[in-house]
């Protein structure tokens, strides 16, 4: 075990109340797999026949870290060029981005 693993206890949880909230946006071109990456992370699900995202879809996942609850708000943005003006407004307030 590493030093960090000895000091931090991280477990998924379903708590409705969170101590910390973090907004993460997932961005990239159309048809690269942003939605499937998100679905695999949040619900361990994968679909070969997923539909294109229209605008933005929101998912969340919570973790308990040393008795504090961290809730990740994951924003899956549409990759089509026609939605660029809409999706760019969702970047505001994001603490991180995953570029796919």
PyMOL commands that place a pseudoatom at each C-alpha (Angstrom):
pseudoatom trace, name=CA, resn=UNK, resi=1, chain=A, elem=C, hetatm=0, pos=[0.000, 0.000, 0.000]
pseudoatom trace, name=CA, resn=UNK, resi=2, chain=A, elem=C, hetatm=0, pos=[1.143, 3.505, -0.724]
pseudoatom trace, name=CA, resn=UNK, resi=3, chain=A, elem=C, hetatm=0, pos=[1.346, 6.362, 1.752]
pseudoatom trace, name=CA, resn=UNK, resi=4, chain=A, elem=C, hetatm=0, pos=[-1.832, 7.929, 0.311]
pseudoatom trace, name=CA, resn=UNK, resi=5, chain=A, elem=C, hetatm=0, pos=[-3.807, 4.681, 0.517]
pseudoatom trace, name=CA, resn=UNK, resi=6, chain=A, elem=C, hetatm=0, pos=[-2.802, 4.358, 4.170]
pseudoatom trace, name=CA, resn=UNK, resi=7, chain=A, elem=C, hetatm=0, pos=[-4.160, 7.835, 4.967]
pseudoatom trace, name=CA, resn=UNK, resi=8, chain=A, elem=C, hetatm=0, pos=[-7.295, 8.082, 2.772]
pseudoatom trace, name=CA, resn=UNK, resi=9, chain=A, elem=C, hetatm=0, pos=[-10.348, 5.821, 2.845]
pseudoatom trace, name=CA, resn=UNK, resi=10, chain=A, elem=C, hetatm=0, pos=[-12.271, 6.179, -0.458]
pseudoatom trace, name=CA, resn=UNK, resi=11, chain=A, elem=C, hetatm=0, pos=[-15.510, 4.258, -1.022]
pseudoatom trace, name=CA, resn=UNK, resi=12, chain=A, elem=C, hetatm=0, pos=[-18.465, 4.804, -3.387]
pseudoatom trace, name=CA, resn=UNK, resi=13, chain=A, elem=C, hetatm=0, pos=[-21.633, 5.836, -1.548]
pseudoatom trace, name=CA, resn=UNK, resi=14, chain=A, elem=C, hetatm=0, pos=[-25.240, 6.823, -2.180]
pseudoatom trace, name=CA, resn=UNK, resi=15, chain=A, elem=C, hetatm=0, pos=[-25.559, 9.678, 0.306]
pseudoatom trace, name=CA, resn=UNK, resi=16, chain=A, elem=C, hetatm=0, pos=[-27.900, 12.445, -0.813]
pseudoatom trace, name=CA, resn=UNK, resi=17, chain=A, elem=C, hetatm=0, pos=[-26.076, 15.095, 1.223]
pseudoatom trace, name=CA, resn=UNK, resi=18, chain=A, elem=C, hetatm=0, pos=[-22.607, 16.073, 0.082]
pseudoatom trace, name=CA, resn=UNK, resi=19, chain=A, elem=C, hetatm=0, pos=[-19.857, 17.952, 1.884]
pseudoatom trace, name=CA, resn=UNK, resi=20, chain=A, elem=C, hetatm=0, pos=[-18.134, 18.822, -1.387]
pseudoatom trace, name=CA, resn=UNK, resi=21, chain=A, elem=C, hetatm=0, pos=[-19.515, 19.181, -4.890]
pseudoatom trace, name=CA, resn=UNK, resi=22, chain=A, elem=C, hetatm=0, pos=[-17.386, 19.190, -8.052]
pseudoatom trace, name=CA, resn=UNK, resi=23, chain=A, elem=C, hetatm=0, pos=[-18.501, 19.893, -11.611]
pseudoatom trace, name=CA, resn=UNK, resi=24, chain=A, elem=C, hetatm=0, pos=[-16.616, 18.016, -14.352]
pseudoatom trace, name=CA, resn=UNK, resi=25, chain=A, elem=C, hetatm=0, pos=[-17.378, 18.449, -18.075]
pseudoatom trace, name=CA, resn=UNK, resi=26, chain=A, elem=C, hetatm=0, pos=[-16.731, 15.769, -20.675]
pseudoatom trace, name=CA, resn=UNK, resi=27, chain=A, elem=C, hetatm=0, pos=[-15.885, 17.271, -24.068]
pseudoatom trace, name=CA, resn=UNK, resi=28, chain=A, elem=C, hetatm=0, pos=[-14.807, 16.003, -27.461]
pseudoatom trace, name=CA, resn=UNK, resi=29, chain=A, elem=C, hetatm=0, pos=[-15.866, 15.464, -31.044]
pseudoatom trace, name=CA, resn=UNK, resi=30, chain=A, elem=C, hetatm=0, pos=[-19.024, 13.638, -32.015]
pseudoatom trace, name=CA, resn=UNK, resi=31, chain=A, elem=C, hetatm=0, pos=[-18.976, 9.808, -31.903]
pseudoatom trace, name=CA, resn=UNK, resi=32, chain=A, elem=C, hetatm=0, pos=[-15.787, 9.422, -29.843]
pseudoatom trace, name=CA, resn=UNK, resi=33, chain=A, elem=C, hetatm=0, pos=[-17.484, 7.673, -26.886]
pseudoatom trace, name=CA, resn=UNK, resi=34, chain=A, elem=C, hetatm=0, pos=[-18.027, 10.397, -24.272]
pseudoatom trace, name=CA, resn=UNK, resi=35, chain=A, elem=C, hetatm=0, pos=[-21.432, 9.046, -23.248]
pseudoatom trace, name=CA, resn=UNK, resi=36, chain=A, elem=C, hetatm=0, pos=[-20.221, 5.445, -23.042]
pseudoatom trace, name=CA, resn=UNK, resi=37, chain=A, elem=C, hetatm=0, pos=[-17.225, 6.446, -20.911]
pseudoatom trace, name=CA, resn=UNK, resi=38, chain=A, elem=C, hetatm=0, pos=[-19.592, 8.294, -18.569]
pseudoatom trace, name=CA, resn=UNK, resi=39, chain=A, elem=C, hetatm=0, pos=[-22.090, 5.410, -18.408]
pseudoatom trace, name=CA, resn=UNK, resi=40, chain=A, elem=C, hetatm=0, pos=[-19.301, 2.914, -17.711]
pseudoatom trace, name=CA, resn=UNK, resi=41, chain=A, elem=C, hetatm=0, pos=[-17.957, 5.084, -14.873]
pseudoatom trace, name=CA, resn=UNK, resi=42, chain=A, elem=C, hetatm=0, pos=[-21.327, 5.890, -13.265]
pseudoatom trace, name=CA, resn=UNK, resi=43, chain=A, elem=C, hetatm=0, pos=[-23.285, 2.645, -13.698]
pseudoatom trace, name=CA, resn=UNK, resi=44, chain=A, elem=C, hetatm=0, pos=[-20.800, 0.128, -15.162]
pseudoatom trace, name=CA, resn=UNK, resi=45, chain=A, elem=C, hetatm=0, pos=[-22.938, -0.015, -18.320]
pseudoatom trace, name=CA, resn=UNK, resi=46, chain=A, elem=C, hetatm=0, pos=[-21.875, -0.028, -21.982]
pseudoatom trace, name=CA, resn=UNK, resi=47, chain=A, elem=C, hetatm=0, pos=[-24.029, 0.129, -25.102]
pseudoatom trace, name=CA, resn=UNK, resi=48, chain=A, elem=C, hetatm=0, pos=[-22.953, -0.409, -28.695]
pseudoatom trace, name=CA, resn=UNK, resi=49, chain=A, elem=C, hetatm=0, pos=[-26.119, 1.366, -29.861]
pseudoatom trace, name=CA, resn=UNK, resi=50, chain=A, elem=C, hetatm=0, pos=[-26.110, 4.609, -27.900]
pseudoatom trace, name=CA, resn=UNK, resi=51, chain=A, elem=C, hetatm=0, pos=[-27.877, 7.655, -29.276]
pseudoatom trace, name=CA, resn=UNK, resi=52, chain=A, elem=C, hetatm=0, pos=[-26.236, 11.028, -29.876]
pseudoatom trace, name=CA, resn=UNK, resi=53, chain=A, elem=C, hetatm=0, pos=[-26.336, 13.447, -26.951]
pseudoatom trace, name=CA, resn=UNK, resi=54, chain=A, elem=C, hetatm=0, pos=[-28.517, 16.504, -27.575]
pseudoatom trace, name=CA, resn=UNK, resi=55, chain=A, elem=C, hetatm=0, pos=[-27.136, 19.521, -25.714]
pseudoatom trace, name=CA, resn=UNK, resi=56, chain=A, elem=C, hetatm=0, pos=[-25.916, 18.246, -22.342]
pseudoatom trace, name=CA, resn=UNK, resi=57, chain=A, elem=C, hetatm=0, pos=[-26.738, 15.297, -20.082]
pseudoatom trace, name=CA, resn=UNK, resi=58, chain=A, elem=C, hetatm=0, pos=[-25.963, 15.253, -16.367]
pseudoatom trace, name=CA, resn=UNK, resi=59, chain=A, elem=C, hetatm=0, pos=[-24.927, 12.285, -14.228]
pseudoatom trace, name=CA, resn=UNK, resi=60, chain=A, elem=C, hetatm=0, pos=[-23.488, 12.165, -10.745]
pseudoatom trace, name=CA, resn=UNK, resi=61, chain=A, elem=C, hetatm=0, pos=[-21.529, 9.830, -8.520]
pseudoatom trace, name=CA, resn=UNK, resi=62, chain=A, elem=C, hetatm=0, pos=[-20.705, 10.159, -4.826]
pseudoatom trace, name=CA, resn=UNK, resi=63, chain=A, elem=C, hetatm=0, pos=[-17.715, 8.977, -2.832]
pseudoatom trace, name=CA, resn=UNK, resi=64, chain=A, elem=C, hetatm=0, pos=[-17.066, 8.925, 0.888]
pseudoatom trace, name=CA, resn=UNK, resi=65, chain=A, elem=C, hetatm=0, pos=[-13.523, 10.080, 1.592]
pseudoatom trace, name=CA, resn=UNK, resi=66, chain=A, elem=C, hetatm=0, pos=[-12.446, 10.038, 5.238]
pseudoatom trace, name=CA, resn=UNK, resi=67, chain=A, elem=C, hetatm=0, pos=[-16.048, 10.516, 6.434]
pseudoatom trace, name=CA, resn=UNK, resi=68, chain=A, elem=C, hetatm=0, pos=[-16.724, 13.410, 4.009]
pseudoatom trace, name=CA, resn=UNK, resi=69, chain=A, elem=C, hetatm=0, pos=[-18.981, 12.974, 0.973]
pseudoatom trace, name=CA, resn=UNK, resi=70, chain=A, elem=C, hetatm=0, pos=[-17.709, 14.189, -2.406]
pseudoatom trace, name=CA, resn=UNK, resi=71, chain=A, elem=C, hetatm=0, pos=[-20.294, 14.360, -5.176]
pseudoatom trace, name=CA, resn=UNK, resi=72, chain=A, elem=C, hetatm=0, pos=[-19.060, 14.501, -8.763]
pseudoatom trace, name=CA, resn=UNK, resi=73, chain=A, elem=C, hetatm=0, pos=[-21.469, 16.186, -11.180]
pseudoatom trace, name=CA, resn=UNK, resi=74, chain=A, elem=C, hetatm=0, pos=[-20.482, 14.913, -14.620]
pseudoatom trace, name=CA, resn=UNK, resi=75, chain=A, elem=C, hetatm=0, pos=[-21.730, 16.925, -17.600]
pseudoatom trace, name=CA, resn=UNK, resi=76, chain=A, elem=C, hetatm=0, pos=[-21.717, 15.006, -20.897]
pseudoatom trace, name=CA, resn=UNK, resi=77, chain=A, elem=C, hetatm=0, pos=[-21.686, 17.575, -23.709]
pseudoatom trace, name=CA, resn=UNK, resi=78, chain=A, elem=C, hetatm=0, pos=[-22.808, 17.040, -27.305]
pseudoatom trace, name=CA, resn=UNK, resi=79, chain=A, elem=C, hetatm=0, pos=[-19.988, 16.769, -29.809]
pseudoatom trace, name=CA, resn=UNK, resi=80, chain=A, elem=C, hetatm=0, pos=[-21.866, 17.939, -32.884]
pseudoatom trace, name=CA, resn=UNK, resi=81, chain=A, elem=C, hetatm=0, pos=[-20.819, 21.302, -34.265]
pseudoatom trace, name=CA, resn=UNK, resi=82, chain=A, elem=C, hetatm=0, pos=[-24.405, 22.601, -34.209]
pseudoatom trace, name=CA, resn=UNK, resi=83, chain=A, elem=C, hetatm=0, pos=[-24.485, 22.367, -30.381]
pseudoatom trace, name=CA, resn=UNK, resi=84, chain=A, elem=C, hetatm=0, pos=[-21.173, 24.187, -29.727]
pseudoatom trace, name=CA, resn=UNK, resi=85, chain=A, elem=C, hetatm=0, pos=[-22.870, 27.474, -28.864]
pseudoatom trace, name=CA, resn=UNK, resi=86, chain=A, elem=C, hetatm=0, pos=[-25.120, 25.722, -26.345]
pseudoatom trace, name=CA, resn=UNK, resi=87, chain=A, elem=C, hetatm=0, pos=[-22.604, 23.382, -24.714]
pseudoatom trace, name=CA, resn=UNK, resi=88, chain=A, elem=C, hetatm=0, pos=[-19.872, 25.985, -24.195]
pseudoatom trace, name=CA, resn=UNK, resi=89, chain=A, elem=C, hetatm=0, pos=[-22.106, 27.780, -21.681]
pseudoatom trace, name=CA, resn=UNK, resi=90, chain=A, elem=C, hetatm=0, pos=[-22.043, 24.651, -19.482]
pseudoatom trace, name=CA, resn=UNK, resi=91, chain=A, elem=C, hetatm=0, pos=[-18.274, 24.960, -18.949]
pseudoatom trace, name=CA, resn=UNK, resi=92, chain=A, elem=C, hetatm=0, pos=[-18.770, 27.814, -16.477]
pseudoatom trace, name=CA, resn=UNK, resi=93, chain=A, elem=C, hetatm=0, pos=[-18.027, 26.762, -12.923]
pseudoatom trace, name=CA, resn=UNK, resi=94, chain=A, elem=C, hetatm=0, pos=[-16.401, 23.466, -13.917]
pseudoatom trace, name=CA, resn=UNK, resi=95, chain=A, elem=C, hetatm=0, pos=[-13.467, 22.381, -11.771]
pseudoatom trace, name=CA, resn=UNK, resi=96, chain=A, elem=C, hetatm=0, pos=[-12.183, 19.929, -14.361]
pseudoatom trace, name=CA, resn=UNK, resi=97, chain=A, elem=C, hetatm=0, pos=[-12.624, 18.546, -17.850]
pseudoatom trace, name=CA, resn=UNK, resi=98, chain=A, elem=C, hetatm=0, pos=[-12.156, 15.205, -19.523]
pseudoatom trace, name=CA, resn=UNK, resi=99, chain=A, elem=C, hetatm=0, pos=[-11.176, 15.620, -23.161]
pseudoatom trace, name=CA, resn=UNK, resi=100, chain=A, elem=C, hetatm=0, pos=[-12.114, 12.582, -25.238]
for i in range(1, 100): cmd.bond("trace and resi %d" % i, "trace and resi %d" % (i + 1))
show_as sticks, trace
zoom trace
